[in-house]
């Protein structure tokens, strides 16, 4: 199987989770206002972080390959629901900051490349989730 993450409950707050990805240990949680300990990002914040990280990494890889003078890349990702009833959809808004001595054509191309990041493509596509009790 491709990428794999293990998530399991832990002591701390009502919803506190250990997140194990390769040799990395993170926490996921909900805010204190929901009765938990707020020891880490919420699941929705993790999804936004994945999109933002993939975007900046994709842009950095592309700009390095092209040898473009990009000095810094940052992405703010906001998540919201839009629509009503059966027309409800998930909307991710990315505000991308790219610093460096770039012309308008390069900046336009980088925006096109941002839209090709693998997590962007995954979130836009329909997904299948297979669950089983083990």
C-alpha positions as CSV (number, residue, x, y, z in Angstrom):
1,X,0.0,0.0,0.0
2,X,1.2,3.6,-0.7
3,X,1.4,6.1,2.1
4,X,0.2,4.9,5.5
5,X,-0.5,6.6,8.8
6,X,-1.7,5.0,12.1
7,X,-4.0,7.0,14.3
8,X,-5.0,5.9,17.8
9,X,-6.6,7.4,20.8
10,X,-4.3,8.6,23.6
11,X,-4.8,10.1,27.1
12,X,-4.8,13.8,27.2
13,X,-8.2,15.0,26.1
14,X,-11.5,13.5,25.2
15,X,-10.5,13.4,21.4
16,X,-6.7,13.5,21.6
17,X,-5.0,11.2,19.0
18,X,-1.5,9.9,18.4
19,X,-0.7,10.2,14.7
20,X,2.2,8.0,13.6
21,X,3.6,8.6,10.1
22,X,6.8,6.7,9.3
23,X,9.1,7.7,12.2
24,X,7.1,11.0,13.0
25,X,4.8,11.3,16.0
26,X,2.2,14.1,15.9
27,X,-1.0,14.8,17.7
28,X,-4.5,15.4,16.4
29,X,-7.1,16.9,18.7
30,X,-10.1,19.1,19.0
31,X,-10.2,22.4,20.8
32,X,-10.9,22.8,24.5
33,X,-14.3,24.3,23.6
34,X,-15.3,20.8,22.4
35,X,-14.1,19.2,25.6
36,X,-10.6,18.1,24.5
37,X,-7.1,19.2,25.3
38,X,-6.2,21.0,22.0
39,X,-2.8,19.2,21.9
40,X,-2.7,19.3,18.1
41,X,-4.4,20.4,14.9
42,X,-7.9,19.2,14.1
43,X,-8.4,16.7,11.3
44,X,-9.6,19.4,9.0
45,X,-6.5,21.5,9.8
46,X,-4.3,18.4,8.9
47,X,-6.1,18.2,5.5
48,X,-5.4,21.9,4.9
49,X,-1.8,21.4,6.1
50,X,-1.4,18.6,3.6
51,X,-2.6,20.7,0.7
52,X,-0.5,23.7,1.7
53,X,2.7,21.5,2.2
54,X,2.2,19.7,-1.1
55,X,1.7,23.1,-2.9
56,X,4.8,24.7,-1.5
57,X,6.9,21.5,-2.1
58,X,5.6,21.2,-5.7
59,X,6.3,24.9,-6.4
60,X,9.8,24.6,-4.9
61,X,10.6,21.5,-7.0
62,X,9.4,23.2,-10.2
63,X,11.2,26.5,-9.5
64,X,14.5,24.6,-8.6
65,X,14.2,22.6,-11.8
66,X,13.7,25.8,-13.9
67,X,16.4,27.6,-11.9
68,X,14.0,30.5,-11.2
69,X,14.9,33.0,-8.5
70,X,12.2,32.0,-6.0
71,X,13.4,33.1,-2.5
72,X,10.4,32.1,-0.4
73,X,7.0,30.3,-0.8
74,X,4.1,30.3,1.6
75,X,0.5,29.1,1.4
76,X,-2.4,29.9,3.6
77,X,-5.2,27.4,3.2
78,X,-8.8,28.0,4.4
79,X,-11.5,25.3,4.4
80,X,-15.2,26.0,4.2
81,X,-18.5,24.4,3.1
82,X,-20.4,26.0,0.3
83,X,-24.0,25.5,-0.9
84,X,-27.0,23.9,0.6
85,X,-28.5,20.4,0.9
86,X,-27.4,18.1,-1.9
87,X,-25.5,21.0,-3.5
88,X,-23.1,21.3,-0.5
89,X,-19.5,21.0,-1.4
90,X,-16.1,21.4,0.2
91,X,-14.1,24.5,-0.8
92,X,-10.4,24.9,-0.1
93,X,-9.1,28.5,-0.7
94,X,-5.3,28.8,-1.2
95,X,-3.6,32.1,-0.8
96,X,-0.1,31.5,-2.4
97,X,2.8,33.9,-1.7
98,X,5.8,33.5,-4.0
99,X,8.8,35.8,-3.4
100,X,11.6,36.4,-5.8
101,X,12.5,38.3,-9.0
102,X,9.9,36.7,-11.3
103,X,8.1,38.1,-14.3
104,X,4.3,37.8,-14.8
105,X,4.6,34.8,-17.1
106,X,6.7,32.9,-14.5
107,X,4.1,33.8,-11.7
108,X,1.3,32.6,-14.0
109,X,3.1,29.4,-14.7
110,X,3.7,28.8,-11.0
111,X,0.0,29.2,-10.3
112,X,-0.7,26.6,-13.0
113,X,1.9,24.3,-11.4
114,X,0.3,24.8,-7.9
115,X,-3.0,23.4,-9.4
116,X,-1.1,20.3,-10.4
117,X,0.2,19.4,-6.9
118,X,-0.7,15.7,-6.1
119,X,-2.8,16.6,-3.0
120,X,-4.7,19.2,-5.0
121,X,-5.5,16.6,-7.6
122,X,-6.5,14.0,-4.9
123,X,-8.9,16.5,-3.3
124,X,-10.5,17.4,-6.6
125,X,-11.0,13.8,-7.7
126,X,-13.7,11.5,-6.4
127,X,-12.2,9.1,-3.8
128,X,-13.1,5.7,-2.7
129,X,-12.7,4.8,1.0
130,X,-12.7,1.1,1.9
131,X,-13.1,0.4,5.6
132,X,-13.0,-2.9,7.5
133,X,-12.8,-4.0,11.1
134,X,-9.7,-5.9,11.9
